[in-house]
Amino acid sequence: MAKMVTFTIDGRQVTVPAGTLVIDAAKQAGIDIPAFCYYEGFSVQAACRMCLVEVEKMPKLQPSCALPAADGMVVHTETPKVVEARKSTIEFLLTNHPLDCPVCDKGGECELQDMTFRYGLGESRFLEIKHHAGEKQWSPLVFYDPARCILCYRCIRVCDEGLGMAALGLSYRGVAAEIIPNKGDHLECDECGWCIDVCPVGALTSGTYRYKSRPWEMNYVPAICTHCSNGCKTTLSVRNGEILRANNRDRSGINGEFLCVKGRFGFDFVHSQERLQSPLVRRDGRLEPASWGEALKVAAGRVREAIGRNGKFAVIGSTRTTNEENYYLQKFARQGLRTNNIDHHRSGDFITLVDALTGRTGALATVNDLYTCDAALVLGSDLAQQHPLLAVQLRANWRHHRAAVYVVTPGPVREDQYAARSLRAEAGSEVERLEELREQLKARKNLVVLYGASVKGEAVRRLVAFGDSLGIAVKYVCLVDYANSRGALDMGLLPHLAPGYRPVEIPGMHLDAMMAAPDLDVIWVVGANPLEGGREFAAKDAFVIVHELFLTETAQRADVVLPAMSLYEKNGTATNVCGEVQRTKAGPKVMGTKSDLDILGLLAAQLGFDLGVPSHEKVFEEIRRTVRGYSVPLPVLATGGAAQAAPCGPAPVDAQAELVRPSDDTLFTSGTLGKYSKRLTQVMEAPGRLFQP
């Protein structure tokens, strides 16, 4: 147990672990000490002098961000001497700061503005002309105004320490000092925009939000990022049904305030001019606009006809639809269409892991476990490119707790920068090299293992057996690709497994078999694009129904196309890569679209299927009752938290591991949605070395 120290601050006795900074101890006691350069979780800069406090028996004011609390210390945070020092700091900061608050994007959220109101003088003693430097555009997403910069160095530290990119630095000196990018006049980095969010003033601004709105004009909607599987909470700033920006400054999700480039900027696909806003029905070989009533009638009529003649159905689900929609879709297929021909794009072998961990509890890691574990083992994945939140968690763990990170990958990855040991192995042979790490891993207190799509089938079983042989507590993360890839598995979008990994009596066709089957009568595709890359359905005469946001290759083949909502536009839950269930709420509105749950509910009504009320609340109640591991506490979800679903075996031995295929998306790609996001396609950055041609 850490040694504790007791000291007095503003007349209150406070006990904290030894080494705690006074500024953090004050926060724990409910006392706010203002600061510009200090930022929780990153190195001490002690540059702005705004956090000065008076300490008895010390001759000078002390920066509380660099002062560890000590036994018997007596601290005062609001004495006349302290207040006068803060006024002087503000006065000097405003010496060259432009008076453009009415047009500055940070207006209403600016820490300098707040501190000026709180401590600033009514007038300035400086009459000299302000030093000015012109605004610079570092990338399509990041703008820098050096005149507003107060040189707090927050941006430099979050980029270097938080991400390992070191994309920013300092040039010149004195009044001419500026933050500069690492490549002359432009950024070459992850383009995550974290530097924009941590900037206390309007020096760094967003290319998506500049001069568009003010904080009090927008509604704030908590949503789950619809791109990768990390499940980052993102707060959408919405005005008149349009998303203007995304961030998570209140740190209310599992990701704190971190978002990658896709989470912070990749929302613009929602308002793409290519969004489908009217159903399409094929007439005389061409897709033509139709009313919702007509499109649903045509679709229901052909399905009813196929049911009447015992036709064959195939259903392809999505990894970006909610748990409720996925559950209802498999119910629609199994109980309504009477088929187990249902599948989706699988990007990780979680099924074998469930089988290998049969009967165990607590063997699946959470996102927070990556921050607190003693050691982590990464197999076959470039986390910084494919799972940025998990990468940030591991790096923070190494910085704060000195966790030992071991890497086994086909090529260089960013985790090599701080790994205790890095090994190279061809994709699929990573587990074979683990014996070289045995002694080092056995010496750790506990371990989290993260494995990518190249580790599948028997390799997963060997991995679990290796973990068991270490004699320490081991938890696992099966890395899957998209926002609800894990939820699609849990909800039973599988031909041989019902929700909760319960075997079905007569397994149906998997995705490859559906694509190759020549005798299908109806193919139903919900939020997927199986025809991408020139693939075709072997069933040339099949009637194809597609729910989609855009006219993808699969939608172009369809006979009926139904315009669907994205994850940002509907209510429900999603399950991230670590099995953590979170609630998402509808934010923007796109005219003419419906949620996939509403579409299925309308068609079920027309077809006479008794599948229950198609509302996300009712369906989630059924999920909690019937799906193994999903009896999660509702208050946690209702208050914006995450609750881990814990499915445990038995699952069948046949996990169909040959169907596991990664998408190989990087930070700047995201399947169909990435193609329609101008923000993601505009940035000039290259992906990590594993993904370069």
C-alpha positions in Angstrom: 0.0 0.0 0.0 1.3 3.5 -0.9 2.5 5.7 1.8 -0.1 8.4 2.7 0.6 12.1 3.6 -1.6 14.6 5.3 -1.5 18.3 4.6 -3.7 21.3 4.9 -5.1 23.3 2.0 -7.4 26.3 2.5 -8.0 25.2 6.0 -9.0 21.6 5.1 -7.0 18.5 6.1 -6.4 16.3 3.0 -4.8 12.8 3.0 -3.4 11.6 -0.3 -0.8 9.1 -1.5 2.8 10.3 -1.3 3.9 12.0 -4.6 0.5 13.4 -5.3 0.8 16.9 -6.8 -0.9 19.7 -4.9 -3.1 20.6 -7.9 -4.5 17.1 -8.0 -4.9 16.9 -4.2 -6.8 20.1 -4.3 -9.1 18.8 -7.0 -9.9 15.7 -4.8 -10.8 18.1 -2.0 -13.1 20.1 -4.3 -10.8 23.1 -4.6 -10.1 24.4 -8.1 -6.7 25.7 -8.9 -6.6 27.3 -12.4 -3.9 26.2 -14.8 -3.2 26.4 -18.5 -0.1 24.2 -19.1 -1.0 21.5 -16.6 -2.9 18.6 -18.1 -3.9 15.5 -16.1 -2.1 12.3 -17.2 0.8 14.1 -19.0 4.2 15.3 -17.9 4.6 18.5 -15.9 5.5 21.6 -17.8 5.2 24.3 -15.2 5.3 27.0 -17.9 2.2 29.1 -17.4 2.6 30.0 -13.7 -1.2 30.3 -13.4 -1.4 27.6 -10.7 0.8 29.4 -8.2 -0.1 28.9 -4.5 1.2 30.1 -1.3 2.9 27.6 1.0 3.7 28.5 4.6 7.4 28.7 5.4 8.3 28.9 1.7 9.6 32.3 0.6 8.1 32.3 -2.9 4.8 31.3 -4.5 5.0 27.7 -5.8 3.6 26.1 -9.0 1.1 23.6 -7.6 1.4 21.5 -10.8 5.0 20.7 -9.9 4.8 20.6 -6.1 4.2 17.2 -4.4 2.1 17.2 -1.3 4.1 16.7 1.9 3.2 15.8 5.5 2.4 19.0 7.5 2.4 21.3 4.5 0.0 24.2 4.7 -1.2 25.6 1.4 -3.3 28.6 0.5 -4.8 29.0 -2.9 -6.7 32.3 -2.8 -4.6 34.8 -0.8 -4.2 38.4 -2.0 -0.6 37.5 -3.1 -1.8 34.6 -5.1 -4.7 36.5 -6.8 -2.3 39.3 -7.7 0.1 36.8 -9.3 -2.7 35.3 -11.3 -3.8 38.8 -12.5 -0.3 39.5 -13.6 -0.1 36.2 -15.5 -3.3 37.0 -17.3 -2.1 40.5 -18.1 1.1 39.2 -19.7 -0.8 36.5 -21.7 -3.1 39.2 -23.1 -0.3 41.5 -24.1 -0.2 40.1 -27.6 -3.4 38.0 -27.6 -5.8 39.3 -30.3 -9.2 40.6 -29.1 -11.2 38.4 -31.5 -13.4 36.5 -29.0 -16.6 37.3 -31.0 -15.2 35.3 -34.0 -13.0 32.8 -32.3 -14.2 29.2 -32.4 -13.3 28.8 -28.8 -15.7 31.5 -27.7 -17.8 30.2 -24.8 -15.3 27.3 -24.1 -12.1 29.2 -23.8 -10.1 28.8 -20.6 -8.3 32.1 -21.1 -11.6 33.8 -21.5 -12.8 32.2 -18.2 -9.7 33.1 -16.3 -9.8 36.7 -17.6 -13.3 37.1 -16.2 -12.2 35.5 -12.9 -8.9 37.2 -12.4 -8.2 39.7 -15.2 -7.7 43.4 -14.8 -10.3 45.8 -16.2 -7.8 47.5 -18.4 -4.3 46.9 -19.8 -1.2 48.9 -19.1 0.3 47.9 -22.5 -0.2 50.3 -25.4 2.3 48.8 -27.8 1.1 47.3 -31.1 0.4 43.6 -30.7 2.8 41.1 -32.3 0.9 39.3 -34.9 1.5 36.2 -37.1 -0.9 34.9 -39.7 -3.1 31.8 -39.4 -1.7 28.5 -40.9 -3.4 25.4 -42.2 -1.5 22.3 -41.2 -4.0 19.9 -42.8 -7.6 19.8 -44.0 -8.5 19.1 -40.4 -6.2 21.3 -38.3 -5.7 25.0 -38.4 -3.2 27.0 -36.2 -3.4 30.7 -35.3 -0.1 31.6 -33.6 -1.4 35.0 -32.4 -3.8 33.2 -30.1 -1.3 30.6 -28.8 -0.3 31.0 -25.2 2.5 28.3 -25.4 1.1 25.9 -22.9 2.7 23.0 -24.7 -0.4 20.8 -24.2 -0.6 19.9 -27.9 3.0 18.9 -28.0 2.7 16.6 -25.0 -0.5 14.8 -26.0 0.9 14.1 -29.4 4.3 12.9 -28.2 3.4 11.1 -24.9 -0.2 10.1 -25.6 0.2 8.9 -29.2 3.9 8.5 -29.7 3.8 10.6 -32.9 5.8 13.7 -31.8 4.2 15.6 -34.7 4.6 19.0 -33.0 7.4 21.1 -31.7 8.5 24.7 -30.9 10.3 27.1 -33.1 11.9 30.5 -32.5 12.0 32.2 -29.1 10.4 34.9 -27.0 7.5 36.8 -28.5 8.1 35.1 -31.9 7.8 31.5 -30.5 5.4 29.3 -32.4 4.2 25.7 -32.4 5.2 24.0 -35.6 4.4 20.7 -37.3 7.0 18.0 -37.9 7.0 18.2 -41.7 7.7 21.9 -42.4 4.4 23.3 -43.3 2.1 20.3 -42.7 1.2 17.6 -40.3 2.2 14.0 -40.7 0.4 12.3 -37.9 -2.7 10.4 -36.9 -4.8 13.5 -37.5 -6.8 12.6 -34.4 -7.4 16.2 -33.5 -6.6 15.6 -29.8 -4.4 18.7 -29.9 -7.5 20.8 -30.8 -9.5 19.6 -27.9 -6.7 20.1 -25.3 -5.9 23.6 -26.5 -7.1 26.0 -23.8 -7.6 28.8 -26.3 -8.5 29.2 -30.0 -5.0 28.6 -31.3 -5.8 25.2 -32.7 -9.2 24.9 -34.5 -11.1 22.2 -36.3 -11.5 22.2 -40.1 -15.0 20.7 -39.7 -16.3 23.4 -37.2 -14.5 26.6 -38.0 -16.9 29.7 -38.0 -20.0 27.5 -38.0 -21.6 27.8 -34.6 -21.4 28.6 -30.9 -21.6 26.1 -28.0 -24.9 27.4 -26.8 -26.5 27.0 -30.2 -26.1 23.2 -30.4 -27.6 20.1 -28.8 -25.2 17.5 -27.5 -26.0 13.9 -28.2 -24.0 10.9 -26.7 -23.3 8.3 -29.3 -21.0 5.4 -30.0 -18.5 5.9 -32.8 -19.7 3.9 -35.9 -16.3 3.1 -37.3 -13.9 0.7 -35.6 -14.7 -1.8 -32.8 -13.2 0.1 -29.9 -16.5 1.6 -28.9 -15.4 5.1 -28.2 -18.1 7.4 -26.8 -18.4 10.5 -28.9 -20.5 13.5 -28.1 -22.1 14.8 -31.3 -22.7 18.6 -31.5 -25.9 18.8 -33.5 -27.7 21.9 -34.8 -30.8 21.8 -37.0 -30.4 18.0 -37.5 -26.8 18.3 -38.7 -23.6 17.2 -37.0 -21.2 20.1 -36.8 -18.5 18.4 -34.7 -17.7 15.4 -32.5 -15.6 15.2 -29.3 -15.9 13.8 -25.8 -14.6 16.6 -23.6 -16.6 15.5 -20.6 -14.6 12.3 -20.5 -17.9 10.4 -20.0 -17.0 7.2 -21.9 -14.5 4.4 -21.8 -12.2 6.4 -24.0 -12.0 9.5 -21.7 -11.6 12.4 -24.1 -9.6 10.4 -26.7 -11.0 10.0 -30.2 -9.1 9.0 -33.4 -9.5 10.7 -36.7 -12.5 8.6 -37.6 -14.3 9.3 -34.3 -13.6 13.1 -34.3 -13.9 13.9 -38.0 -15.3 10.9 -39.9 -18.9 11.8 -39.3 -19.5 13.7 -42.5 -20.7 10.6 -44.4 -24.0 11.2 -42.6 -24.7 14.3 -44.6 -23.1 13.1 -47.8 -24.9 14.2 -51.0 -24.8 10.5 -52.0 -27.0 9.4 -49.1 -30.1 7.4 -50.2 -33.2 9.3 -49.1 -35.9 7.5 -51.1 -36.5 3.8 -51.6 -35.6 2.4 -55.0 -37.5 -0.3 -56.9 -36.2 -2.0 -60.0 -38.5 -1.4 -63.0 -37.6 -2.6 -66.5 -34.1 -3.3 -65.3 -33.5 0.1 -63.7 -33.6 1.2 -60.1 -36.2 4.0 -59.8 -37.4 6.1 -56.9 -40.5 4.8 -55.1 -42.5 5.6 -52.0 -41.9 3.7 -48.8 -45.4 2.1 -49.1 -44.7 0.8 -52.6 -41.2 -0.4 -51.9 -42.3 -2.3 -48.8 -45.3 -3.8 -50.7 -43.1 -5.0 -53.5 -40.5 -6.5 -51.1 -43.2 -8.2 -48.9 -45.0 -9.5 -52.0 -41.9 -11.3 -53.4 -41.0 -12.7 -49.9 -44.6 -14.0 -49.4 -44.5 -15.6 -52.8 -41.2 -17.3 -52.0 -42.5 -18.5 -48.7 -45.5 -20.0 -50.4 -43.4 -22.1 -52.7 -40.9 -23.1 -50.0 -38.2 -20.9 -51.6 -34.7 -20.6 -50.3 -33.6 -17.4 -48.4 -30.3 -16.0 -47.5 -29.8 -13.2 -45.0 -26.6 -11.2 -44.7 -26.3 -8.9 -41.6 -24.1 -6.0 -40.6 -21.4 -5.1 -38.1 -22.6 -1.5 -37.9 -26.2 -2.1 -36.8 -27.3 -2.1 -33.2 -27.7 -5.2 -31.0 -31.4 -4.8 -31.1 -31.4 -4.7 -34.9 -29.1 -7.7 -35.2 -31.2 -9.7 -32.7 -34.4 -8.8 -34.5 -32.9 -9.7 -37.9 -31.9 -13.2 -36.8 -35.3 -13.6 -35.3 -36.9 -12.4 -38.5 -34.8 -15.0 -40.4 -35.2 -17.9 -38.1 -38.8 -17.5 -37.0 -40.3 -15.6 -39.9 -38.4 -16.8 -43.0 -37.7 -20.3 -41.4 -34.1 -20.3 -42.4 -30.7 -20.5 -40.7 -29.0 -19.1 -43.8 -27.8 -16.1 -41.9 -24.3 -14.7 -41.6 -22.1 -11.6 -41.7 -18.5 -10.6 -42.4 -16.4 -12.1 -39.5 -13.2 -10.4 -38.8 -11.9 -12.2 -35.7 -12.2 -15.7 -34.2 -14.0 -15.0 -31.0 -16.1 -18.2 -31.3 -13.1 -20.4 -30.7 -12.1 -18.3 -27.7 -15.6 -18.7 -26.2 -15.3 -22.4 -26.6 -11.7 -22.5 -25.2 -12.8 -20.5 -22.1 -15.8 -22.6 -21.4 -16.9 -22.5 -17.8 -14.6 -19.6 -16.8 -15.5 -16.1 -15.6 -13.4 -13.0 -15.7 -11.3 -14.2 -18.6 -12.3 -11.4 -21.0 -10.5 -8.1 -20.7 -12.1 -4.7 -20.6 -10.7 -1.5 -22.1 -9.8 -0.4 -18.6 -7.8 -3.6 -18.0 -5.4 -2.5 -20.7 -4.6 0.6 -18.5 -4.2 -1.3 -15.2 -2.7 -4.7 -16.3 0.9 -5.5 -15.3 1.7 -6.9 -18.8 0.2 -7.1 -22.3 0.9 -9.3 -25.3 -0.1 -8.1 -28.7 -0.3 -10.7 -31.5 -0.7 -10.0 -35.2 -2.1 -6.5 -35.0 -1.0 -2.9 -35.5 -3.0 -1.5 -32.6 -2.2 2.2 -33.4 -3.7 1.7 -36.9 -6.6 -0.6 -36.2 -7.5 -0.2 -32.6 -6.3 3.3 -31.6 -8.1 3.5 -28.2 -6.5 0.2 -27.1 -3.1 1.5 -28.3 -3.6 4.7 -26.3 -4.6 2.7 -23.2 -1.5 0.5 -23.4 0.8 3.5 -23.9 -0.8 5.3 -21.0 -0.3 2.2 -18.8 3.4 2.1 -19.8 3.8 5.8 -19.0 2.0 5.8 -15.7 2.5 2.2 -14.4 5.5 0.9 -16.4 3.5 -2.0 -17.8 5.6 -4.5 -19.8 4.3 -4.8 -23.4 5.3 -7.7 -25.7 4.7 -7.6 -29.4 4.6 -10.4 -32.0 3.7 -9.1 -35.4 4.7 -9.6 -39.1 6.4 -6.2 -39.2 7.2 -3.0 -37.3 4.4 -1.4 -35.3 4.2 1.7 -33.1 4.2 -0.4 -29.9 7.8 -1.3 -30.7 8.7 2.2 -29.4 8.2 1.1 -25.8 7.8 -2.7 -25.9 9.8 -4.8 -23.4 10.4 -7.1 -26.3 9.3 -7.2 -30.0 9.3 -10.3 -32.2 8.6 -10.7 -35.9 6.5 -13.6 -37.1 4.7 -14.3 -40.3 0.9 -13.9 -40.1 -0.6 -17.1 -38.7 2.6 -18.2 -37.0 2.6 -15.7 -34.0 1.7 -18.3 -31.4 4.7 -20.5 -32.4 7.1 -17.8 -31.1 5.5 -17.4 -27.7 7.9 -19.9 -26.0 10.6 -17.3 -26.4 8.6 -15.0 -24.1 7.6 -17.6 -21.5 10.1 -16.7 -18.7 9.4 -13.0 -19.0 5.7 -13.5 -19.0 5.7 -15.9 -16.0 7.5 -13.2 -14.0 4.5 -10.7 -14.4 1.6 -10.4 -12.0 -1.1 -10.7 -14.7 -1.4 -10.5 -18.4 -3.8 -9.3 -21.1 -3.5 -11.0 -24.5 -4.8 -9.2 -27.6 -4.8 -11.2 -30.9 -5.8 -10.3 -34.4 -7.5 -12.2 -37.3 -4.3 -14.1 -38.2 -4.7 -16.1 -34.9 -7.7 -18.4 -35.5 -8.9 -21.9 -35.1 -6.5 -24.2 -33.3 -4.0 -21.3 -32.9 -6.5 -19.7 -30.5 -6.7 -23.0 -28.4 -2.9 -23.2 -28.3 -2.8 -19.5 -27.2 -5.2 -20.2 -24.3 -3.3 -23.3 -23.3 -0.1 -21.2 -23.3 -1.8 -18.6 -21.1 -2.9 -21.4 -18.7 0.6 -22.7 -18.5 2.1 -19.4 -17.2 0.6 -19.7 -13.7 -0.7 -16.1 -13.7 -4.0 -14.4 -14.3 -4.6 -14.0 -18.0 -7.4 -12.2 -19.8 -8.0 -12.1 -23.6 -9.2 -9.7 -26.3 -10.2 -11.0 -29.7 -9.6 -8.1 -32.0 -12.5 -7.6 -34.5 -13.0 -4.8 -37.0 -16.2 -2.8 -36.9 -18.4 -0.9 -34.4 -20.6 -3.8 -33.6 -18.7 -6.8 -34.9 -18.7 -8.4 -31.5 -22.4 -7.7 -31.1 -23.2 -9.3 -34.4 -21.6 -12.5 -33.1 -23.2 -12.3 -29.7 -26.7 -11.7 -31.3 -26.5 -14.8 -33.5 -25.8 -13.5 -37.0 -24.4 -17.0 -37.6 -25.7 -20.0 -39.6 -24.9 -22.5 -36.8 -25.2 -20.5 -33.6 -28.2 -18.7 -32.2 -27.9 -15.7 -29.8 -25.5 -16.4 -26.9 -23.6 -19.0 -29.0 -26.3 -21.7 -28.6 -26.1 -24.3 -31.4 -29.0 -24.6 -33.8 -30.5 -27.9 -34.8 -29.9 -27.6 -38.5 -27.1 -25.2 -39.4 -27.6 -23.0 -42.4 -25.3 -21.7 -45.1 -22.4 -19.5 -44.2 -21.6 -16.3 -46.2 -19.3 -18.0 -48.8 -21.9 -20.7 -49.4 -24.6 -18.1 -49.8 -22.5 -16.3 -52.4 -21.9 -19.5 -54.3 -25.4 -20.9 -54.1 -27.1 -20.8 -57.5 -30.6 -21.7 -56.3 -31.5 -18.9 -53.8 -34.8 -17.2 -54.3 -34.4 -14.2 -52.0 -31.2 -12.6 -50.7 -31.7 -10.1 -47.9 -28.7 -7.8 -47.2 -28.9 -5.5 -44.2 -26.1 -2.9 -44.0 -23.4 -4.9 -45.7 -21.7 -4.8 -49.1 -20.7 -8.4 -50.0 -20.4 -7.6 -53.7 -17.5 -5.1 -53.1 -14.5 -5.7 -55.2 -16.3 -7.3 -58.1 -17.8 -10.3 -56.4 -21.2 -11.6 -57.6 -24.1 -13.7 -56.3 -24.2 -17.1 -58.1 -28.0 -16.9 -57.9 -28.5 -14.7 -60.9 -32.3 -14.7 -60.7 -32.6 -14.2 -56.9 -34.7 -11.3 -55.7 -32.4 -9.0 -53.7 -33.5 -6.7 -50.9 -30.9 -4.3 -49.5 -31.0 -1.9 -46.5 -28.3 0.7 -47.2 -27.1 4.3 -46.7 -25.5 4.5 -50.2 -25.8 3.0 -53.6 -23.0 0.5 -53.1 -22.1 -2.4 -55.4 -24.6 -4.6 -53.6 -27.4 -1.9 -53.7 -26.9 -1.5 -57.4 -27.6 -5.3 -57.8 -30.8 -5.0 -55.7 -34.4 -5.2 -56.7 -35.5 -3.1 -53.8 -33.3 -0.7 -51.9 -34.5 0.7 -48.6 -32.6 3.8 -47.3 -31.4 3.1 -43.8 -30.1 5.2 -40.9 -26.5 5.1 -39.7 -25.6 4.2 -36.1 -25.4 8.0 -35.3 -29.1 8.4 -36.2 -30.8 5.8 -34.1 -31.2 4.6 -30.5 -30.0 1.3 -29.2 -26.9 -0.5 -27.9 -23.6 -1.7 -29.3 -21.0 -4.1 -28.0 -17.3 -3.2 -28.5 -14.3 -5.3 -29.0 -14.0 -6.0 -25.3 -17.6 -7.0 -25.0 -18.6 -3.8 -23.3 -22.2 -2.9 -24.0 -23.0 0.8 -24.4 -26.1 2.8 -25.3 -26.2 5.2 -28.3 -28.7 7.9 -28.9 -30.1 9.4 -32.1 -28.4 12.6 -33.1 -28.7 13.9 -36.7 -31.7 13.4 -38.9 -31.6 12.6 -42.6 -34.9 12.9 -44.4 -36.4 9.8 -45.9 -34.5 7.2 -44.0 -35.6 4.7 -41.4 -33.8 2.5 -38.9 -33.2 -1.1 -39.8 -35.3 -2.1 -36.8 -38.2 0.0 -38.1 -37.8 -1.4 -41.6 -37.9 -5.0 -40.4 -40.8 -4.3 -38.1 -42.9 -2.9 -41.0 -42.1 -5.8 -43.2 -42.8 -8.3 -40.4 -46.2 -6.7 -40.0 -47.0 -6.9 -43.7 -45.9 -10.6 -43.8 -47.8 -11.5 -40.6 -44.8 -12.5 -38.6 -45.3 -12.4 -34.8 -41.9 -11.2 -33.7 -42.8 -8.9 -30.9 -42.8 -5.1 -30.8 -39.9 -3.7 -32.9 -38.8 -1.0 -30.4 -35.2 -0.9 -29.2 -36.4 -0.9 -25.5 -38.6 -4.0 -25.9 -36.0 -5.9 -28.0 -33.2 -5.1 -25.5 -35.4 -6.4 -22.7 -35.7 -9.7 -24.6 -32.0 -9.7 -25.2 -31.3 -9.3 -21.5 -33.7 -12.2 -20.7 -32.6 -14.6 -23.4 -29.0 -14.0 -24.5 -26.3 -15.5 -22.3 -24.2 -12.9 -20.7 -26.4 -9.9 -21.6 -28.2 -9.5 -18.3 -26.3 -6.2 -17.8 -27.4 -3.5 -15.3 -29.6 -1.0 -17.0 -28.6 2.0 -14.7 -25.0 1.7 -15.9 -26.1 2.0 -19.5 -28.7 4.7 -18.8 -26.0 6.9 -17.2 -23.6 6.6 -20.1 -21.5 3.8 -18.7 -20.3 0.5 -20.2 -21.3 -3.0 -18.9 -19.3 -6.0 -20.0 -21.3 -8.9 -21.5 -19.8 -12.2 -20.6 -20.9 -15.1 -22.8 -19.4 -18.3 -21.7 -19.6 -21.7 -23.4 -20.3 -24.2 -24.4 -19.9 -23.3 -28.1 -19.4 -25.9 -30.8 -15.9 -26.9 -31.7 -16.5 -25.9 -35.3 -16.0 -22.1 -35.3 -15.7 -21.9 -39.1 -12.4 -20.1 -38.6 -11.7 -20.2 -42.3 -14.4 -17.5 -42.7 -12.5 -15.0 -40.5 -11.1 -12.3 -42.8 -9.9 -9.0 -41.6 -10.8 -5.8 -43.5 -7.3 -4.4 -43.0 -8.7 -0.9 -42.4 -6.3 1.7 -41.1 -6.8 4.9 -39.2 -7.9 6.6 -42.5 -10.2 3.9 -44.0 -13.4 2.4 -42.7 -15.1 0.3 -45.3 -18.1 1.8 -47.1 -18.4 4.7 -44.6 -14.8 5.7 -45.1 -15.3 6.0 -48.9 -18.1 8.5 -48.3 -16.3 10.6 -45.7 -14.5 13.5 -47.5 -12.6 14.2 -44.3 -11.0 10.8 -44.2 -10.2 10.8 -48.0 -8.7 14.3 -47.9 -5.9 13.7 -45.4 -2.5 13.0 -46.9 -1.1 10.7 -44.2 0.1 7.2 -45.0 -0.9 4.2 -42.8 1.5 2.3 -40.6 4.3 0.3 -42.3 2.4 -3.0 -42.1 -0.2 -1.5 -44.4 2.0 0.2 -46.9 2.3 -1.4 -50.4 
